[in-house]
Amino acid sequence: MELFEKIYDIIGDDSFNAFITLRPKEEVLKEAKELLERGIEPKPITVKDNIATKGIRTTAGSKILQAYVPVFDATTVRKLKEKGYVIIGKTNMDEFGMGTTGENSAYGPAKNPLDTSKVTGGSSSGAGAAARGYCLPGIGSDTGGSIRAPAAWCSVFSLKPTYGAVSRYGLIPYADSLEQISPIAPSVSQLVEIFEIISGKDPRDHTTVKKPDLKEFDVEKLRFVVPENALELVDPEVRNAFNSFIRKLKNVEYKKVKALEKALPAYYVIALAEASSNLARYDGIRYGLPEELLPEVTENFYDFIAEVRGKYFGWEVKRRIAMGATVLSAGYSEELYLRALKARKAVYEELNEIVRESVLIMPTMPVTPPSFGAKSSPKELFAMDVLTVPVNLAGLPAGNAPIADGIGIQVVAERWGEGKIVSFLRFAE
Ligand code: GLN
């Protein structure tokens, strides 16, 4: 119980803006006490605000869901609760997961505990801030780097699982074919414990396959491939930190990886296409906007929907819906969407081939955490995802280990090769 009291003391008024919804202390203490009485050791956890939590508001960082209270738990949340985890709060995020810095949250950006003038990384921005600033493990999601970016910039550990290892039931979707609910934590042991609980087949998500076996590997014996073109894309500070870390490894080969050039445009076409379809469900009728926030219902039903969407979606979300709808539209879809699917296949094949024998290793983010507002054009923002999105297109697992303040190293293994990643994270810890 003392632990939970202390957590609330440390969070105080949440100066890092890690939470969109922080649960009342009394409620959390009561839950923890009930667990103790049943002989279960209560443990704290944070949950990204795009993962459904029964009875706790779930906004996905958007004003359109500002009053949405799910009547069910996501499978991952249910499993964590069954093992004694108590939710401290719902963490801040870029609206619907769309962003790399956390600045697209409709609830204000989270601040980086390492330096509060800097961003945390996104879209799981609050999960990164809470892991670093409050020492709390959490679950977030990763569609194109969203658990790895904040882990790298806030200097904590994270793991984006193999596609199909963790249930997406109850995850508010951004791009279904790319994303996985993913753990983030200050220590590898916490990360592993959470991953072991949330992974596995779920009858409610037919894309789940199995729980990866976390076999131990001797890191000294693993073969590593460094994409030499990745190192050309990163800032000197990141390159230097990476190069000095890599000296600790025995078996390292440098190779050009073409996938790193193809992945970014393919990712943004596919992710936005899926997003435009997923976000069509927010119409002001479903998902609990109270009447006083809604426009008058006029004769034209579509005017009502357009007004609600116009008012409550953020600017970046609207831009992405428009782009996604465009790439899918007649006359464009062959040139844009189908080409992106072909590029995805090439990325998939190249990366899967490399990781059959080796582990890919490269910096997680090409730069150290930027100051607020420093990166503002979409092109600059998208470019920072260059090293994280290839993994999602290929369905591979990837981990982040901190190697310097605001700098992370990313390891990518074969499908179901989480054991290699975890062994590496332990080695780096
Ligand atoms: N930055 C990427 C995007 O905006 C990835 C975000 C994510 O993984 N949710 O799409």
Residues whose N, C-alpha, C, O or C-beta is under 5 A from the ligand:
A	BS01	LIG	G97 M98 G99 T100 S123 S141 D142 T143 G144 G145 S146 D385
